[in-house]
Amino acid sequence: MNSFNELKLSAPLVRAIDELGYSAPTPIQALSLPILLGPAVDFIGQAGTGTGKTAAFGIPLLQQIDPADKRVQGLVLCPTRELALQVAGQINLLGKHMGVRALPVYGGAGYGEQLEGLKAGAAIVVGTPGRVIDHIDRRSLVLQGVKTVVLDEADEMISMGFKEDLEKILRATPRERSRIWLFSATMSKEVRRVADTYLRKPRQAVANPAEMLSTTVEQVYYTVRESDKPEILGKIIEASDDFYGLVFCQTKALTTDLTEYLTGRGFKVDCLHGDKTQSDRERTMRAFREKKVRLLICTDVASRGLDVKDLTHVINYSIPRELDVYVHRIGRTARSGKAGIAVSLMIPTHRHLISRLEHWTKSRMKEGKVPSRKEVGAKKVSKILTRFQEQKHYARAMELLGPDWRAATAGMSPEEIVGRFVALTAPEIFEEREKEKPLLQAQAPRPAHSHGAPYPQRNKGPWTKTHGKVNPAPHKAHS
């Protein structure tokens, strides 16, 4: 499949696809759409963030909707509120000429609007498992008319502890006349167990995440000590021309600590993790999209579903435990043909991962040189020059300079005057600072090997050995 025109879609759907500017289908769309638009079938699609999977299930989901039927016909389950809102928004764009809307239901928000939307008749409901169950228990969400259940980011829902919720919802659907479409970035044993239990002879499609990487993304790594990471991260950001990006950490505690550190250094930064209230999360994302905040520190789970354009950088402050997660992260930059930089902060004992990441992504990684204080200072001074040249009210400022100013500057050269001005404007460039203390004394997180399982290490950590294999110990979601 090379074009959406090859599909027998309804005219309203074709019109919406054209208006959205979809040209050629992405790999997961090309693999999934011919199957999902055919006879009713259960399905497993393996694809990561940013691969176009929302349209891969959203288009066939809409194609089967009967606008005259006021019952819920499609149910999409997502791990986070952000992803539920994004998926609902994308489906609404695709279905806008059909008179079909998707209703997002999620925790952390009031029930009022959600109850009104369900009562009015929502053809498609997109929700988080906990809130969906709340509505089922309240009898405000009835699933007897459901034709399709979509499990979006199934691996994350299970890793966040939603396995029992998913099973309860699947048991509540009329299985004899409905189908299940499961989409997941990875296929863990738990995801496979859910699929084997609830899906019947599913068709499958796998989009290699490495194939989704843009050729314009530049991969750079810095070899650093764990205790030096905060200071070096600051230098990398300051040395960038116009930084706008994401920094990924392994835990929500680290996102909070790092945000406090960078805020203290004067950066416009915020964090995103699972403990934030819905209103705080929405406020953070609005500020980030409007570029009032140019740096967002986040965990992988909290960042699922974030679709932010024009990111210049993605930084792996913590190396992910699975290689495909690395690809999902760095694929958020260098989109639409634009350039982007993917940075990884590697402690010395993780350098052996470089060759495996290069093999996995089919591209070379370049070793970066940590910018010196002088180089960072020169970059800041250059930015000051641009602002200096753009000043519009300097003539009015000159009128305020009395005899004391003229006397004070009479013996100074232009270079000295400018130098004093720069030092006054950005004193942090020239102040001597003591060596930064480490944010955390904890171990660096375990990275992944080429098959996705964590590397064993001699020192103790949250990993247990089982039957000769090393597996992560059971843990709660840490987003």
Secondary structure, 3 states (H helix, E strand, C coil): CCCHHHCCCCHHHHHHHHHCCCCCCCHHHHHHHHHHCCCCCCEEEECCCCCCHHHHHHHHHHHCCCCCCCCCCEEEECCCHHHHHHHHHHHHHHCCCCCCCEEEECCCCCCHHHHHHHHHCCCEEEECHHHHHHHHHHCCCCCCCCCEEEECCHHHHHHCCCHHHHHHHHHHCCHHHCEEEEEECCCCHHHHHHHHHHCCCCEEEECCHHHHCCCCEEEEEEECCHHHHHHHHHHHHHHCCCCCEEEECCCHHHHHHHHHHHHHCCCCEEEECCCCCHHHHHHHHHHHHCCCCCEEEECHHHHCCCCCCCCCEEEECCCCCCHHHHHHHHCCCCCCCCCEEEEEEECHHHCCHHHHHHHHHCCCEEECCCCCHHHHHHHHHHHHHHHHHCCCCHHHHHHCCCHHHHHHHCCCCHHHHHHHHHHHHCHHHCCCCCCCCCCCCCCCCCCECCCCCECCCCCCCCEEEECCEEEECCCCCCC
